[in-house]
Amino acid sequence: MKKLLIPAICILALAACTGKQNKGGDAAKKTDTESVTSGTDAESAANGEASGIVSQNADNKSLKPIFLLANEDGSKFLVKPNSVSVDNAPDYLKNYKYILYEGKYYKVDFKGLQEGNKDADNGRDTPYNYDNCRGWYYEMQKGKLLTNPQSEYDVFWGTPLLVDEKFKNETKLLDVKKFDVEEAPVDVRDVKAKFEKLYGKKAIKFKLDAIIGDYNYYVIQFETVENKALGAVALVKSDGTTITKDFPREWDEFSTWREGDEGEFYGYDVLFATIENGLLTLYTYNGGEEGSSYQNYVVQGNTLAEGAVSNYFYHAPE
């Protein structure tokens, strides 16, 4: 079965482009059963903070990171608010000073409001549509993220994250080494048997997707029983410490976890991992035919709980 490969386009608007909401499709596949969410997270989501548009924290914590939409050469980046007026940028947006991309920080300057072009906006969250979108934008102090273009048609497809100085100074970045199945350095048979025993089901897919710090990160799909499908991701340390996250669904041969997945669980790609306030946090990407979801997960006990940074970006073919 051919895996869906959607480039990390749409990268990354804080919300869909002008006048657009999540229209079923990929977003409709997400349900509350996906996460074990803390009360704090639930309150944040209820207050609209999950979009990444957040006020300055009274207790002097760092501002929540914001995934950004990049222009074609990766020199400008846009914040697209979905519920806050774009006419008057909140003062705290000026406190974001850096973008984080592929383990490196780059300085950016807050420039203000980009008016966009409502008539030309095609509703897609892509670099190609960047200039047509309306929102607050930042610009690299030096250079651009598109390096060594091979032709005039090369475009930056990246996942920059907007952060403040406190995040940069107090957050530890962990190494994330991703693998194709053929490259994986670990024999997964014993670990697979452990999970089959733990869940009481046969694993029809068991992949070592990455090594994150001291953890191996696995993507698992169990056999479907009575139309009940179950995907899972797991972090496993050499000492046996195990942290899991389940994604139960009603099985559908066309779209189970994402639109067009043909009933196969592809998991959540880890873009990067951090230690924030002493807690391991994963920032993940899940791409589908019509859009891409971005979600951070925080280790709480033996599970991964949904954090407050959660975005969806629409990029269906025209």
HELIX and SHEET records of a PDB file:
HELIX    1   1 GLY A   25  ALA A   28  1                                   4    
HELIX    2   2 ASP A   32  GLU A   34  5                                   3    
HELIX    3   3 GLY A   39  ALA A   46  1                                   8    
HELIX    4   4 GLU A   49  SER A   51  5                                   3    
HELIX    5   5 ASP A   91  ASN A   95  5                                   5    
HELIX    6   6 PRO A  127  ASN A  132  5                                   6    
HELIX    7   7 GLU A  165  GLU A  170  1                                   6    
HELIX    8   8 VAL A  181  GLU A  183  5                                   3    
HELIX    9   9 ARG A  189  TYR A  199  1                                  11    
SHEET    1   A 7 ILE A  66  PHE A  67  0                                        
SHEET    2   A 7 LEU A 161  ASP A 164 -1                                        
SHEET    3   A 7 TYR A  96  TYR A 101 -1                                        
SHEET    4   A 7 LYS A 104  GLN A 114 -1                                        
SHEET    5   A 7 GLY A 135  MET A 140 -1                                        
SHEET    6   A 7 LYS A  76  VAL A  79 -1                                        
SHEET    7   A 7 LEU A  69  ALA A  70 -1                                        
SHEET    1   B 5 LYS A 172  LEU A 174  0                                        
SHEET    2   B 5 ASP A 269  GLU A 276 -1                                        
SHEET    3   B 5 LEU A 279  GLY A 287 -1                                        
SHEET    4   B 5 GLY A 291  GLN A 300 -1                                        
SHEET    5   B 5 THR A 303  TYR A 314 -1                                        
SHEET    1   C 5 VAL A 176  LYS A 178  0                                        
SHEET    2   C 5 ALA A 203  ILE A 212 -1                                        
SHEET    3   C 5 TYR A 215  VAL A 225 -1                                        
SHEET    4   C 5 LYS A 228  LYS A 237 -1                                        
SHEET    5   C 5 THR A 242  GLU A 250 -1                                        
END                                                                             
